[in-house]
Amino acid sequence: MSEPKFEVQMLHDRVMIKVEQESGERRSSGGIVIPATVRQSNRLCWGEVCGVGHHVRTVKVGDRVLFHPDDQYEVEIQGQQYLVMRERDLHAIASERPEHGTGLYL
């Protein structure tokens, strides 16, 4: 007999994010190659929202968000790593809805 499957539902103001893995090395605007082994402590990361709680107001499932990856709760579901954090810990949203945007695009 197979085990029952349970759907994960976020509570309150919590957001579940699937972290986008960096492709390794990257280039600076001047063309300098920065190897993947260089770790920057204040570097923010992009991720995709996979679940939101009932009290989340700004983001919705599918949005790309900018956040600081350290000091967040990690969870592994079916071999995939996710982060769980409060909505207030998010720094930006990349969205097609340019209501209050910066004028910068990804």
C-alpha angles and dihedrals in degrees: 000000000000124000117257116254121232126203115228112233120187119227134220113334096343124129126197114213132192105214117229108230116228115239093237117255121036137189129241120228088261092056098256113146113234111200121230091244092069108099119198113200096206098042115127122217136214123231142164122251110239100172140008135196126237095262097051108117110174110037131053136191111291097029119128111231136189118226145149108261099206124089093021128123115259126205132180118216120180091341095308122114118229134176124222118204143147119272090241090063091066116099104194145356125222103213143156088230102087098190098132103004133154097232090248121117134198 
